Amino acid sequence: MISHLEVLVEEYSAEVALEILLPKILPSHVEFEIRSFQGKKDLLKKLPQRLQGYRSWLPDDWRIVVLCDRDNENCQDLKKTLEEYAICSGFTTKSSASSKQFTILNRIAIEELEAWFLGDATAIHQAYPKVVPNFVTKQRYRNPDAIKGGTWEALEALLQGKGYHQGGLNKVEVARTISEYMQPQNNRSPSFQCFYSGIQEIIEQN
């Protein structure tokens, strides 16, 4: 039975969001520790050494989750890099495992973490009541992972259009505020659902 997750993320706003979201997903017996880096470049630079360090002591009932934004990169190339780092460190990943047993779950937020927030219109409305949930009927917001021009910019425009964050979006504050209301099982972002289902598969391991 899995008892602990080590979660590696590229920045503090992702740490803040997952500190709120993971307790909504994980059973009470599974603990977690989130470790954030100074951006995606920092995460990718330090990841091989960090994984090699884990390899020397990671208990059998612990698992590792690596999450980073796609941004403008090719998703397949980024995923391949994460997979190679894990495999070269001697770990099995969800994608490489021949069975349901794996140690590392590599996941990518497409294109940014803000797509996950835009995937829960009800949570945005609860956090920012002037934003009505039917904004998702507009073409721009129908698929959070396919928003053109950046999901960060789209979320900022949505909130500023209703009078919020006029001085500019604070990523940490927004992450904390919206995540508080998010319901993981209802999120419309395909990349969030991929993350969510991967966590579920970790939980189901014996």
C-alpha positions as CSV (number, residue, x, y, z in Angstrom):
1,M,0.0,0.0,0.0
2,I,1.4,3.4,-1.0
3,S,2.0,5.7,2.0
4,H,3.8,8.8,0.6
5,L,4.2,10.9,-2.6
6,E,7.2,13.1,-3.4
7,V,5.8,15.7,-5.8
8,L,8.3,17.8,-7.8
9,V,6.9,21.0,-9.5
10,E,8.5,23.8,-11.3
11,E,7.3,26.8,-9.3
12,Y,5.8,27.8,-6.0
13,S,2.3,28.6,-7.4
14,A,2.0,24.9,-8.4
15,E,3.1,23.9,-4.9
16,V,0.3,26.1,-3.4
17,A,-2.3,24.6,-5.7
18,L,-1.4,21.0,-5.1
19,E,-1.2,21.6,-1.3
20,I,-4.9,22.2,-1.6
21,L,-5.8,19.8,-4.4
22,L,-4.0,16.6,-3.3
23,P,-5.9,16.2,-0.1
24,K,-9.1,16.1,-2.2
25,I,-7.6,13.3,-4.3
26,L,-5.6,11.2,-1.9
27,P,-6.9,8.9,0.8
28,S,-6.1,10.0,4.4
29,H,-3.3,7.4,4.8
30,V,-1.2,8.8,2.0
31,E,1.0,11.6,2.9
32,F,2.8,13.9,0.5
33,E,5.6,16.4,0.3
34,I,5.8,19.0,-2.5
35,R,9.1,20.4,-3.6
36,S,9.1,23.4,-5.9
37,F,11.9,24.7,-8.1
38,Q,12.8,28.1,-9.6
39,G,11.1,27.5,-12.9
40,K,11.0,24.7,-15.5
41,K,14.6,25.1,-16.5
42,D,15.7,24.7,-12.9
43,L,13.5,21.6,-12.5
44,L,14.8,19.9,-15.6
45,K,18.4,20.8,-14.8
46,K,18.3,19.4,-11.3
47,L,15.9,16.5,-12.0
48,P,18.5,13.8,-13.0
49,Q,20.6,14.3,-9.8
50,R,17.5,14.5,-7.6
51,L,16.2,11.2,-9.0
52,Q,19.5,9.5,-8.6
53,G,19.4,10.7,-5.0
54,Y,15.9,9.2,-4.5
55,R,17.1,6.0,-6.0
56,S,19.5,5.4,-3.2
57,W,17.0,5.6,-0.4
58,L,13.3,5.7,-1.6
59,P,11.1,3.3,0.4
60,D,9.2,0.7,-1.5
61,D,5.8,2.3,-0.6
62,W,6.8,5.8,-1.8
63,R,6.1,7.2,-5.2
64,I,7.3,10.2,-7.1
65,V,5.2,12.6,-9.2
66,V,6.9,15.1,-11.6
67,L,4.7,17.9,-12.9
68,C,5.8,20.7,-15.3
69,D,4.1,23.0,-17.8
70,R,4.4,22.3,-21.5
71,D,4.5,26.1,-22.3
72,N,5.5,26.3,-26.0
73,E,7.5,23.1,-26.1
74,N,6.6,19.9,-28.0
75,C,4.6,17.8,-25.5
76,Q,6.1,14.5,-26.7
77,D,9.6,15.8,-26.6
78,L,9.2,17.1,-23.1
79,K,7.6,13.8,-21.9
80,K,10.4,11.9,-23.5
81,T,13.0,13.9,-21.6
82,L,11.2,13.3,-18.3
83,E,10.9,9.6,-19.1
84,E,14.6,9.3,-20.0
85,Y,15.6,11.0,-16.8
86,A,13.6,8.5,-14.7
87,I,14.6,5.4,-16.6
88,C,18.3,6.4,-16.5
89,S,18.0,6.7,-12.8
90,G,16.7,3.1,-12.5
91,F,13.0,3.9,-12.0
92,T,10.0,2.5,-13.7
93,T,7.5,5.1,-15.0
94,K,3.8,4.7,-15.7
95,S,4.5,4.9,-19.4
96,S,7.4,2.4,-19.4
97,A,6.0,-0.2,-16.9
98,S,4.8,-3.5,-18.2
99,S,2.5,-3.9,-15.3
100,K,0.4,-1.6,-13.1
101,Q,3.4,-1.2,-10.8
102,F,5.5,1.9,-11.4
103,T,7.4,4.4,-9.2
104,I,7.4,7.7,-11.2
105,L,4.4,9.5,-12.7
106,N,5.5,12.2,-15.2
107,R,2.7,14.6,-16.0
108,I,2.5,17.8,-18.1
109,A,0.1,20.7,-17.6
110,I,-1.0,21.9,-21.1
111,E,0.0,24.5,-21.7
112,E,0.2,26.0,-18.2
113,L,-1.2,25.3,-14.8
114,E,-3.8,28.0,-15.4
115,A,-5.5,25.7,-17.9
116,W,-6.4,23.5,-14.9
117,F,-8.0,26.5,-13.2
118,L,-10.0,27.4,-16.3
119,G,-11.1,23.8,-16.4
120,D,-13.3,24.4,-13.3
121,A,-15.7,27.3,-14.1
122,T,-17.7,26.7,-10.9
123,A,-14.5,27.1,-8.8
124,I,-13.6,30.3,-10.6
125,H,-17.2,31.6,-10.0
126,Q,-17.0,30.7,-6.3
127,A,-13.6,32.3,-5.9
128,Y,-14.5,35.4,-8.0
129,P,-18.4,35.7,-7.9
130,K,-18.6,38.4,-10.7
131,V,-17.3,35.7,-13.2
132,V,-20.4,33.7,-14.2
133,P,-19.7,30.0,-15.0
134,N,-21.2,30.2,-18.5
135,F,-18.0,31.8,-19.8
136,V,-17.1,28.3,-20.9
137,T,-19.6,28.6,-23.7
138,K,-17.4,31.1,-25.4
139,Q,-15.2,29.6,-28.1
140,R,-12.0,30.7,-26.5
141,Y,-12.7,28.8,-23.3
142,R,-14.3,25.6,-24.4
143,N,-11.2,23.5,-24.2
144,P,-8.9,24.8,-21.5
145,D,-5.8,23.0,-22.9
146,A,-6.3,24.5,-26.4
147,I,-6.6,28.2,-25.5
148,K,-4.5,30.3,-27.9
149,G,-2.4,33.1,-26.7
150,G,-1.6,31.5,-23.3
151,T,-3.8,30.3,-20.5
152,W,-2.3,32.7,-18.1
153,E,-3.2,35.6,-20.3
154,A,-6.7,34.1,-20.8
155,L,-7.3,33.8,-17.1
156,E,-6.0,37.3,-16.4
157,A,-8.3,38.8,-19.1
158,L,-11.3,36.9,-17.7
159,L,-10.7,38.1,-14.2
160,Q,-9.7,41.7,-15.1
161,G,-12.8,41.9,-17.3
162,K,-14.8,41.6,-14.1
163,G,-12.7,44.0,-12.1
164,Y,-10.4,41.6,-10.3
165,H,-6.6,41.9,-10.2
166,Q,-6.5,45.2,-12.0
167,G,-2.8,45.6,-11.1
168,G,-1.9,42.3,-12.6
169,L,-2.5,38.6,-11.8
170,N,-0.7,37.3,-8.7
171,K,0.0,33.6,-9.6
172,V,0.3,32.4,-6.0
173,E,-2.9,34.2,-4.8
174,V,-4.9,33.0,-7.8
175,A,-3.6,29.4,-7.3
176,R,-4.6,29.4,-3.7
177,T,-8.0,31.1,-4.2
178,I,-9.3,29.0,-7.1
179,S,-7.9,25.6,-5.9
180,E,-9.8,26.0,-2.7
181,Y,-13.0,25.5,-4.6
182,M,-11.9,23.0,-7.3
183,Q,-13.5,19.6,-7.6
184,P,-10.9,17.4,-9.3
185,Q,-13.4,14.8,-10.7
186,N,-15.3,17.6,-12.6
187,N,-12.4,19.4,-14.2
188,R,-12.7,20.0,-17.9
189,S,-9.0,20.2,-18.7
190,P,-7.8,17.0,-20.4
191,S,-4.3,17.4,-19.0
192,F,-5.7,17.7,-15.4
193,Q,-7.8,14.6,-15.9
194,C,-4.6,12.8,-17.1
195,F,-2.9,13.9,-13.9
196,Y,-5.9,13.0,-11.8
197,S,-6.2,9.5,-13.3
198,G,-2.4,8.9,-12.9
199,I,-2.7,9.7,-9.2
200,Q,-5.6,7.3,-8.9
201,E,-3.5,4.6,-10.5
202,I,-0.7,5.2,-7.9
203,I,-3.3,4.9,-5.1
204,E,-4.5,1.6,-6.5
205,Q,-1.1,0.0,-6.4
206,N,-0.6,-2.6,-3.6
